[in-house]
Amino acid sequence: MVKENPSLRTDETEKGGNGRAARGPGRRLHGAIAHKLGTAILSGQYQPGDTLSGEVAFAEEMGHARAQGVSTAIGVQSNMATPALATHGSDELRQEFLAPAIAGEMIGCIGVTEEGSGSDVSSVRSFARKDGDDYVISGNKMFITNSIQADWMCMLCNTNEDNGPHRNKTLIIVPMNSKGISKTKLKKLGLHCSDTGHINFDEVRVPQRNRIGEEGMGFMYQMEQFQEERLYAVGRTVTFLEDALEETIDYARQRQAFGRPILDNQTMHYKMAEMQSQLEAIRSLLYRATDIYVGGGNVTKLASMAKYLIGVMASEMPAQLLQFWGGQGFMAENR
């Protein structure tokens, strides 16, 4: 599907931001892509498998998308906003929010990060107090992917002032059209076709039946959910960097310097082999972590290692590859 869909393979998607799709008012491009994926899954055209191994294979294919904002948005839907709902949510909650998300008929987002509470998840301050059969939520979430167009948020917030900071948080499904929610779209340096927002909650009323699993277990559920998020990010980025490497090798065969292709210089082969080895090592770590996770094991350490290593490669490798393109590497047409 990635190879056949021009909106994923070209830069036009990124240039146009998250433009409106044909599905109807308010729907964006990745909503249309999600709908196509959902249709393919439900019709049997695409079989992701019954375990995370199929999802990792899917993540690797999404890495071929040049418009990485789209694969980011899809990854939030498939591996960040939905795992806890699928594992710990009630049948009623899964039917109302998970089934439409799988079908691509609803867009989800994950609400964890706040102003001043990023990597330190235990310090989130949003609070949901009980009022009758409802939660009443006040607070904010920052840098939330999909949030401007999302139908619902899987939101981590405090539900108790005691037992903190790890046993007083709960995951709650919050419909994004609820009264009291305001949204501000954020402008980013990249990933322009993926919307990112600052979301404010002012006395937002949500039924307590929208709680995922047990009250007070939200932090633990979110830590579990992070593992799938990390593995998706690793799988996608390995492929993306491999594509960049292969394109550079192809260009190095064409670029002439001192009467021969620059690829004929042995130092080029050393550098390319080093990069290929590093990416293959990260992929092996990814596959090992996936096998352990599928078998019911804890992969917090391995998934974190893989995310760290691919983060280093994603920071360093593009700049290194750019050197082999010379002036062409600074041209917009070669993004």
Buried (B, 14 or more C-beta within 10 A) or exposed (E): BBEEBEBBBEBEBBEBBBEBBEBEEEBBBBBBBBBBBBBBBEEEEBEBEEEBBBBBBBBBBBBBBBBBBBBBBBBBBBBBBBBBBBBBBBEEBBEBBBEBBBBBBBBBBBBBBBEEBEEEBBEBEBBBBEEEEBBBBBBBBBBBBBBBBBBBBBBBBBBBEEEBEBBBBBBBBBBBEBEBBEBEBBEEEEBBBBBBBBBBBEEBBBBBEBBBBEBBBBBBBBBBBBBBBBBBBBBBBBBBBBBBBEEBBEBBEEBEEEEEBBBBBEEBEEBBEEBBEBBEEBBEBBBEBBBBBBEEEEBBEBBBBBBEBBEEBBEEBBEBBBEBBEEEBEEEEEE
